[in-house]
Structures are given as C-alpha cells and as structure tokens.
Amino acid sequence: MKYILSIGTIFAVPFLSQAHDGEHTTSAWYQEPITILLAVSALIAVAFLLYGVTKRNRNYIAVPAIALALVVTSYIGFNTMNTVEYQPQLAVANFGDGQTVTLYKSPNCGCCSGHAKALEEAGFSVTIEETNDLDTVKRTHNIPADGASCHTSVIGDYVVEGHVPLEAIEKLLDEKPAIAGIGLAGMPIGTPGMPGRKLAPYEVYQLSDTGETSSYLTL
C-alpha cells in the first residue's frame, strides 16, 4: 500500500502545483471540476496498475486497467461534448476606454490577474492592490458571504465582485442604475480570468447599499 501512496503522491504533486500558472490550487476545482475528477481517478488507477505490475498481482492489473480505460473514454466524451468556449458579446469592444479600475486581490491569486487582463483588453486602466485582508475590503463594500468571490473591483462609484462577465459590466456602466454594484459568486469556469468551458448560465446579482442582493443579469 505504501507504494501506491508514494506513486500517487509523485503524480499528484506536480499536477496541483502547476495548476494554471501558479495560482492558488483550490481554484483549479472551479475551473475544470470534471477534468480534475477524471485526472485524479486516472492517477489512482495508474498507481494501482504500477503496483500490480511491480508485485505481479493480476487483480491489481486487470481492474485498474479497466478503470483507466473508462476514465480515458469519459474524458474524450466530455471534451467532445464541451468544445465551445464562452465568448463575450460586447456592444463596444473597448467600452472601458478612459475609465479606471482598482482591483483588490490576495498576492497568490492568478485568476484575479486574469480578470484584470480582460478588463485592460476592454480599455480599462487597472490598478491592482494586493492585500492579505480581503475580508475587510468585502465588508467595506457590503459583499455578502454567499455572493463573495476571490477578488473585488471598484469602478467609479460601483463595486464589482468577482469574475463578472464583461457584458454585465458594460451594461452597468451604460445604464448607470442606482445600485451599489454587481457581482458573481464563486469562480465559475469560462468567465474572464477562469480558463475552461462554460457549463452553466452565469447568474450576475446586483447589490444594494445595505448589502441586499437580487438578480441583475443571466448570461
């Protein structure tokens, strides 16, 4: 059994440490949950298979081999069914031209920088403020716990929580509603800064000055 654990560790460590260019590894689950589940299953199957080959135990060869074949088949099927990535549909490609954004994030958040890059590509001038106390930033802007994400941005008089799609930000700045801001809870894959395929609609919420939320836009 110790050989299985050792082999699994050898395979798993580089997989986790290299997840999306040094970004915090917990976000890998949000980016590609099915892919990561299949990858972990494959690692376990390979570990048992190698153990079986080493010990010449047929039970540890046949079962893992079948499991590995099923994992590979599932991965191919999943990728075949999910080949279209989400693309933003903007009325004006550089709608953020001339506007500034202050983005608050933790020092080790790579996906946050990805969202900043997407904002810059839309014309915004982005200033990144790294902090180890994001909770204080979120409390200052009345972000509810169930609506929180990995970073908080301030655009003019509005707060934008998380990986909000560019269409929603464009709508916000164009219509200028009397709200505190908008947000997208968690880290849904396929959004700006979160590599991967869109698996479900993005439910963007609007935020009141007192921290109450309601539906703003579904994309």
N, C-alpha and C positions, 0 to 999 in steps of 0.2 A: 504493500500500500504506500510506503514511503516513496517508492519510485514513481508512482502515479502522481503524488502530490508534487514531487520535485519537477517532473516533466511538465505538469500543468502550470507550475509557477514560472518556469523558464519561458513558456509560450505566452503566458498572460501578462507578465510584467511589461515587455516592450509594447504589447497591444494597448495597454492602458496608458503608459507614459507618453506615447506618441499620439494620443487621440487629438486630432485637429490642432496640430501645431502648438503644443504646449499649454493648451487651455485647460481649465480645471476639468478633471476627468469625469466628474459627475454629470456634466452637460452632455457627454457622449451618449448617455441613455436617452436624452431628449432628442438628440439629433437623428440617431438611427436605431431605435429600440429593437426592431425585428432583426436587423442585420447583426446587432451586438448579441442578441439572444442566440442566434444561429451560430455566430462565431464562437461564443463560449461553449455551446454544445459540441461544436467541431473540435475545440481544444480538448474537451473531456474525452471525446471518442478517440482522438489521436493518442492521448496519454494512455488510455486503456489498451489501445491497439499495440503501441510500442511495448507496453508492459507484457502483453501476451506473447509478442514475438520474442522478447528477451527471455521469458520464462518457458516458452514453447507450450503455452496453455491454449488449446483450441477455443475454449469458451471465451477467453479474453481476446481472441482474434476475430471470431465469426460475428459476435454480437456488436462490437464496436465498428466493424467494417460495414455492417448493415446500417447501423445508426449514422455513420459518416456519409454513406450513400444517400440516405434520406435527407440529411442536412443539406448536402450539395444540391439535391433536386429541389428542395424547398427554397433555397437561396436563388437558384436560377428562375424558378417560378415567380418568386416575389419581385425580382428585378424586372422580369418581363412584363408584369402587370403594373409596374410603377416606374415607367421610364420618363414621364413628363414632369419636369420640374416647374414649380410656380414662378411665373414671371410677372413683375409689376406692370400695371396698365395705368400710366400717368397721362393726364391731360397736357401737362408741360413737363418735359424731361428734366429741366433744371429749375423746377419751381422754388427751390430753396435759395436761388441766387441772391446774394446780398444779405442773407439772414444768418444769424449766429446760433449755435447750439452749445450748451455746456452739458457734457455727459459725465455722470458720476459712476464710477465702477471700482471694483476691487483690483489690486495690482495684477492678479493672476488670471483675469478673465479675458480669454482670447475672443470669444464670440461677441463680447461687448465692443471690442475694437472693430469687429466685422460690421456691426451695425453702424458704427461711426463712419466707416469707409463708405457704406451705402449712402449715408446722409451727405457725405462730401461729394459723391458722384452725382447727387441730385442738386448740387450747387451750394450747400450749406458750408459755412466756416465753423468747424467743430473744435472745441477746446475740451480735452479730456482731463478730468480731475480724478486722480486715483485716491481712494480712501479705504481704510480698514473698518470704517464705521458707517456702512451703507444704511444701517437701520435708522440712524439719526436723520439721514437725508430723506428717507422714506416717511418718517414720522413728520418731518417738517412740511412735507407736501401731502400729508394725509393719505398715503398709499395704504390700502387695507392689506392685511396679511394674505388673504386669498386672491389678491389681484397683483401681488408682487412678482417681480422678475429679477434678473441678475444685474440690471443697471437702470439708472434713472436719468432722463434728459430734461433739460429746461430749454424751451424755445420761446423766446419772447415772454409773454405772460402765461404761457401754458406749460404744464408738466407732461411729459410723455414717458410712460413707464414701460420698459422692456422693448422687445423686438417688434414694435408696431410696424406693420407694412407701410410702405411709402404712400400708397393710395390714401390711407386713413389720415396720414399727416398732411398730405396735400389738401384733402377735404377740410380738415380742421383749420388750416391757415387761410383757406379760401373763403370759408363761410364765417369764421370767427364767432362761434357760438359763445353764449355766456356760461361757460363751464370752466372748471379748474384745469382740465386736461383730459387725456385719453390714455389707455393702457392695454396691454395684452399679457395676461397672466402666464407664468411659466416661461418655457423656452421652446415653442413649437418649431419643429423642423420645417425648413423651406422658407422661413421668414428671413429678412435681411440679417446676415451675420450667422445664420444657422444652416449650414450645409445639409442637403438632403431633399427628399421628395415630400411634397405636401400630401398629408394623409387625411386631413380633416379640415373643415372650414375654420377660419380664424375669427374668433369672437372678440372684437375690439370693444371695450367698455368706455363709457365716459364717466368722469369723476367730478363730483361737486366740491365746493369749497369745504364742506364738512366731512368729506371722505366717503360719501354715499356713491354707489355705482349703479349704472343702468346701461342697457345695450346702446351702443353707438353705431357700429357697422359690422356686418358679416361679410367676409371675403372668401 
